Each structure stands twice: as C-alpha cells, then as structure tokens.
Amino acid sequence: MKHKKALYALQILLLCVSVATVRAGNDSKRGAAGGVEVLLPVGARGQALAGSNLATTSGVEAIHWNPAGVGRINGSGEAIFSHTNYIADIGLTYGAVAINSEGFGALGLSIKTVDFGDIPETTEDFPEGTGATFSPVFSVIGLTYSRMLTDRIAVGATVKLVSETIGRSSAMGVGLDAGVQYSFAPDSPLNGLKFAVALKNLGPSMQYNGADLERSVTVPNTAANSPIRQLRFNTQEFELPSTLDLGISYELHLADVNRFTVNTIFQNSNFGSDEYRGGLEYAFSEQIFLRGGYVYSVSQGNETTTIFGMTAGAGFNLDLGGMAVRVDYAYRDTEYFLGTNTVAVQLNF
C-alpha cells in the first residue's frame, strides 16, 4: 500500500512539472499578468527564509507556500494572523485556520486582503482630481485540503477565489495550487533530506466589468434630439501569474537542542524570470529561531529582475498550557523602497 501511495505522489509531481512546462513563459511577458496579489507572501517564517521553505513548511502557514505541508499540523489545529507593511505604504493582512482529523486529513481556510489606502479620484473632466477618494479592494480566499499519504509523503491542494474591485468595476477569478512533499526515512543514509514541488496559481483568465466602464454618449453626426446611448468599454483579459517551485532542504541536528536547516528552491514563472532562493534557519530547542535568506533572479539580458534581496527574521515559541503560541518577525530588503516588515502570531491547539 505504501508503495502505491508513493507512486501516486510521484505521478502528481510529474503532472505538475509537465503542466507548468507547457504554460511557462519568458521575460517578454513580465508585467503582463494580473491578480498578482496571489504572489504576495504571508506569514513571517517563510518571508524570513526568502520563500525557500517549500520542502519544510508545515501547518497552517504552508497554505501559501506549499499546501502539501498543511497536513503536517502539529496537533489538532492551528491558526495564524499576520500583517505586512508592504512597499509604497501598502498593507497586507492575512488570516488562516486549519484543522486536522486523523484518517481524513487537514482542511484549511485562508483570507488575504490588500489595503492600498485612499487614492485621489481623477476623471476625464477633472484630471487634477475631483476632491473625492477611492480605495481598491483586493482579496484572495482559499480552501485547502492536505493529507499525509505515509509518514514521509504529503500532498495538498488549494482552490482560491481571487477578487479585485476598483470603484464600481471588478474582476473575479479562480486559481489552483497543488503540491507534494517527500522526506527520507530516519534510518536512511539520506535522513534529513527533503524535497518538494508545487504548482501555484493555475486558472482561467480574469476580466474587469462594471459601471465605471460604461458611458452615456450621443452618437456624432445625428440630430440634436437623438437618444443617448449606453456604451461599454471592453477590457483586456489577463492571466494569473502561474509558478512552478522545486525545493530541496536539509536538516542537521547537533546535541539534541540545535537544529540547522538549509532551504533552497528554483521557481519558474510564466510571466517573468526564473528565481533562485536560499534560506537558513537555526532553532534552539525548537523554542528560539533565527532565520535569513536571499533571492536571486537574472533575466536573459543578465539584468537583475527583482527588487528584493536579503531577508532576515526571528521567532520564539510560548507554551501556555494546552496551547502553544509562536511569534515571528521578518524583514525583506528592497532596492527602491523601504524594506517590508511582517509580524505573525500562530496558535497551535
């Protein structure tokens, strides 16, 4: 039975690779995707590791990075809340909860919202501003299912509802994430080595519609009393930014209280350059954590294509008796803006 489950996991992995290969793009498509809020990272641990924790992410935070890890919940359930001060005064708020049931697997629900603040309204008649403001509402709601096929193989998938509203116009779409994690047995010579694959943001195109795209006009060269007609602008459809992530991690334990984990991933995007990410986490007695990472991306013209570089963070666990609380912080350096800061609180129950 275990061999069959391993075979199923391998088939899922190969399917993810083949589908992503068909959909892969190049640098010429950079900036042409829509719904990019699905890429905005959440949680502090993964951000501090530069998103390199594909093979080691677990529990409720894994919903964003690799849904396969959700099935590795430590306990019966987890909840997480995080807030990020993103670039250009953009706020990113995230909340998720996941519950694990023995024999069934884990179910998770997540909500991500993006706060752009108040933006001055301008129109054709008032290009300098009308005096009014508006605030776009972007959100991503996800439903995740994950299960441990064996003690070493985990699979998971997330269906996401992507919603964007700007004034009286909006767009809505659906995306799919799927992932696999594999770790070698404790008695294996490769004990500590893990690998994973995740295909994310696969879905149909989105398109804006709404009242702000309508205009009341009088057809030129007609009589003065001709009826006013309602016209609608047709907007261009846009695709979600799909990615294929391949990750490898290695854990080293020293003196029973020290753990060092090296994480690396390769990310292929259908709307941009390939990215290479690496991260290192040190844990003392699984109570105190120090983390760092780096993102590297080069286009076909040998130019850097990401504004992010170094990352760093820390965290600690608190035992409140029957409930564990983990508090994490992450900082990401940026090239043209002030760095981003993320604080996350996670509950294990």
C-alpha positions in Angstrom: 0.0 0.0 0.0 2.8 2.4 0.8 4.4 1.8 -2.5 1.2 2.6 -4.3 0.8 5.8 -2.4 4.4 6.8 -3.2 3.7 6.0 -6.9 0.6 8.3 -6.7 2.7 11.1 -5.2 5.3 10.7 -8.0 2.6 10.9 -10.6 1.2 14.1 -9.1 4.7 15.5 -9.1 5.3 14.7 -12.8 1.9 16.1 -13.7 2.7 19.4 -12.0 6.1 19.6 -13.9 4.5 18.8 -17.3 1.7 21.3 -16.9 3.9 24.1 -15.8 6.3 23.4 -18.6 3.5 23.8 -21.2 2.5 27.1 -19.5 5.9 28.5 -18.9 6.7 31.9 -20.4 9.7 34.2 -20.8 10.9 37.7 -19.9 8.9 39.3 -22.6 5.7 38.7 -20.7 7.0 40.3 -17.5 4.4 42.7 -16.0 1.6 41.4 -18.2 -0.1 39.2 -15.6 -3.0 40.2 -13.4 -4.1 39.2 -10.0 -0.5 39.5 -8.7 -1.8 39.7 -5.1 -1.8 35.8 -5.2 2.1 36.1 -5.2 2.3 38.5 -2.2 3.9 36.4 0.6 2.2 36.0 4.0 3.4 34.8 7.4 6.8 35.7 8.8 8.8 32.4 8.8 8.6 31.9 5.1 9.4 35.5 4.3 12.4 35.5 6.6 13.7 32.5 4.6 13.1 34.3 1.3 10.3 31.8 0.4 12.8 28.9 0.2 11.0 26.7 2.7 9.0 24.7 0.1 10.1 21.3 1.4 9.9 22.2 5.2 6.9 24.4 5.5 4.2 22.8 7.7 0.9 23.5 9.3 -1.3 26.5 8.6 1.4 28.7 7.3 2.1 26.2 4.5 -1.2 27.2 2.8 0.6 29.9 0.9 4.0 28.3 0.3 3.0 24.6 -0.4 -0.4 23.2 0.5 1.1 19.8 1.0 2.6 20.9 4.3 -0.8 21.7 5.8 -1.3 18.0 6.6 1.8 18.1 8.9 -0.1 20.0 11.5 1.4 19.7 15.0 -1.8 18.9 16.9 -5.5 19.0 16.1 -5.5 22.5 14.6 -3.6 25.8 14.0 -4.5 29.4 13.3 -2.3 32.3 12.1 -2.6 36.0 11.7 0.0 38.2 10.1 0.3 41.8 8.9 2.9 43.1 6.5 3.9 46.7 5.9 4.5 46.3 2.2 6.2 48.7 -0.3 4.6 52.0 -1.2 2.6 52.1 2.1 0.5 49.1 1.1 -0.8 47.0 3.9 -1.2 43.2 3.6 -3.3 41.3 6.2 -3.7 37.5 6.3 -5.6 35.1 8.5 -6.0 31.3 8.2 -7.1 28.4 10.2 -6.6 24.6 9.6 -8.0 21.6 11.4 -6.5 18.1 11.2 -8.6 14.9 11.5 -6.9 11.6 11.8 -7.8 9.3 8.9 -9.2 12.2 6.8 -6.5 14.8 6.6 -6.4 18.6 7.1 -8.8 21.3 6.0 -7.8 24.9 5.9 -9.4 28.3 5.2 -7.4 31.4 4.4 -8.2 35.0 3.7 -5.7 37.6 2.3 -6.6 41.3 1.9 -4.6 44.1 0.4 -5.0 47.7 1.7 -4.0 50.4 -0.8 -5.2 53.3 1.4 -7.2 56.2 0.0 -6.4 57.2 -3.6 -7.4 60.7 -5.0 -10.1 60.3 -7.8 -9.4 61.7 -11.2 -11.7 61.8 -14.3 -11.6 63.0 -17.9 -13.3 66.2 -16.8 -11.2 66.6 -13.6 -7.7 65.3 -14.4 -6.3 67.1 -11.4 -8.8 65.4 -9.1 -12.4 65.6 -8.1 -11.8 66.0 -4.4 -13.1 62.5 -3.7 -11.0 59.4 -2.9 -11.4 55.7 -3.5 -9.8 52.6 -2.2 -9.3 49.4 -4.3 -10.3 46.1 -2.5 -8.2 43.1 -3.5 -8.6 39.8 -1.7 -7.8 36.1 -2.0 -9.9 33.4 -0.2 -8.6 29.9 -0.2 -9.9 26.4 0.7 -7.2 23.8 1.3 -7.1 20.1 1.7 -3.9 18.2 2.6 -3.1 14.7 3.7 -0.2 12.6 4.7 -0.2 9.5 2.4 2.6 8.0 4.5 4.8 9.2 7.3 7.1 10.6 4.6 4.8 11.8 1.8 2.3 14.6 2.0 0.1 16.0 -0.8 -2.2 19.0 -0.8 -4.2 21.4 -2.9 -5.9 24.8 -2.6 -8.7 26.3 -4.5 -8.6 30.1 -4.4 -11.2 32.8 -5.2 -9.4 35.9 -6.4 -11.4 39.2 -6.3 -10.4 42.7 -7.3 -12.7 45.8 -7.0 -11.7 49.3 -8.1 -14.5 51.8 -7.7 -17.6 50.3 -9.5 -15.6 47.8 -11.6 -14.4 44.4 -10.5 -12.9 41.2 -11.7 -13.1 37.7 -10.2 -11.2 34.5 -10.9 -10.3 31.1 -9.6 -6.8 29.7 -9.0 -5.5 26.3 -8.1 -2.4 25.4 -6.1 -1.1 21.8 -5.8 2.0 20.4 -4.0 3.9 17.4 -2.8 6.5 17.0 -0.1 8.8 14.0 0.4 11.3 13.2 3.2 13.7 10.3 3.6 13.2 7.8 6.4 15.1 8.3 9.7 17.1 5.1 9.1 18.1 6.2 5.5 21.6 7.4 4.7 19.8 10.5 3.3 18.0 11.2 6.6 17.3 14.9 6.9 17.0 15.5 3.2 13.6 16.6 1.9 12.3 17.8 -1.4 9.1 19.2 -2.7 7.3 20.6 -5.8 4.4 23.0 -6.0 2.4 24.3 -9.0 0.6 27.5 -8.0 -1.9 29.9 -9.4 -3.2 27.8 -12.3 -6.5 29.1 -13.5 -8.6 30.8 -16.2 -8.2 34.4 -17.3 -9.9 37.3 -15.5 -11.6 40.4 -16.9 -12.9 43.6 -15.5 -16.5 44.6 -15.8 -18.7 47.2 -14.0 -20.5 50.5 -14.1 -17.3 52.6 -14.3 -16.7 51.1 -17.8 -20.0 52.4 -19.1 -20.5 55.8 -20.8 -23.6 57.7 -21.9 -22.9 59.3 -25.3 -24.7 61.0 -28.1 -23.7 59.5 -31.5 -21.9 62.1 -33.6 -23.5 63.5 -36.7 -27.0 62.7 -35.6 -29.9 65.0 -34.8 -29.9 67.1 -31.6 -32.8 65.2 -30.2 -31.2 61.7 -30.9 -31.4 59.4 -27.9 -28.4 59.0 -25.7 -26.8 55.5 -25.9 -25.1 53.5 -23.3 -21.7 52.2 -24.4 -19.3 49.9 -22.5 -15.6 49.6 -22.8 -14.3 46.0 -23.3 -11.3 45.4 -21.1 -8.4 43.1 -21.9 -8.5 39.7 -20.3 -5.5 38.8 -18.1 -3.9 35.6 -16.7 -2.9 34.7 -13.2 0.9 34.5 -12.6 1.4 30.8 -12.5 4.6 29.4 -11.0 6.4 26.1 -10.6 8.5 25.7 -7.5 11.1 22.9 -6.9 12.6 22.8 -3.5 15.3 20.9 -1.6 16.1 21.2 2.2 18.4 19.5 4.6 18.1 19.4 8.4 21.1 18.8 10.7 20.7 18.2 14.4 23.5 18.8 16.9 23.5 17.9 20.6 19.7 17.3 20.5 18.9 21.0 21.1 20.4 22.6 18.0 18.8 22.4 14.5 20.2 23.9 11.3 18.0 23.8 8.2 19.2 24.8 4.8 16.5 25.5 2.3 16.7 26.1 -1.5 14.2 26.4 -4.3 14.1 27.1 -8.0 11.0 29.0 -9.2 9.8 29.1 -12.8 7.2 31.8 -13.7 5.1 32.1 -16.8 5.3 35.9 -16.5 8.9 36.6 -15.6 12.4 35.4 -15.0 13.5 32.3 -13.1 14.3 32.9 -9.4 16.7 31.1 -7.1 16.1 31.4 -3.4 18.0 30.2 -0.4 17.5 30.3 3.4 19.0 29.2 6.6 17.1 28.6 9.9 18.7 27.9 13.3 16.4 26.6 16.1 17.4 26.2 19.8 15.3 23.5 21.5 12.5 24.4 19.0 11.8 27.5 21.1 14.0 30.2 19.7 14.6 30.7 15.9 16.9 32.8 13.8 16.5 33.0 10.0 18.0 34.5 6.9 17.7 34.2 3.2 18.4 35.7 -0.3 16.5 36.0 -3.6 18.5 35.9 -6.9 16.9 36.5 -10.3 18.6 37.3 -13.6 16.8 37.9 -17.0 18.0 36.7 -20.4 19.8 40.1 -20.7 21.8 39.4 -17.5 19.9 42.1 -15.6 18.5 41.7 -12.1 14.7 41.4 -12.3 13.7 41.5 -8.6 13.7 44.4 -6.2 14.1 42.0 -3.3 17.3 40.6 -2.0 18.4 39.8 1.6 15.8 38.7 4.2 16.1 38.1 7.9 13.9 37.3 10.9 13.4 35.6 14.3 10.8 33.9 16.3 10.0 32.2 19.6 7.5 29.7 21.0 5.5 30.1 24.1 3.8 27.2 26.0 0.6 28.5 27.6 -0.5 25.1 28.8 -2.7 23.2 26.3 -1.9 25.8 23.7 1.3 26.9 22.0 1.9 30.4 20.7 4.6 31.2 18.1 5.5 34.8 17.4 7.6 35.5 14.3 9.1 38.6 12.6 10.5 39.0 9.1 12.3 41.8 7.2 12.8 41.9 3.5 15.3 44.4 1.9 14.1 46.2 -1.2 16.1 48.2 -3.8 13.9 51.2 -4.4 11.6 51.3 -1.3 11.9 51.0 2.4 12.1 47.3 3.4 9.0 45.4 4.3 8.2 44.3 7.8 6.0 41.3 8.8 4.7 40.2 12.2 2.9 36.9 12.6 1.2 35.2 15.5 0.4 31.5 15.3 -1.7 29.3 17.7 -1.4 25.6 18.0 -4.2 23.8 19.7 
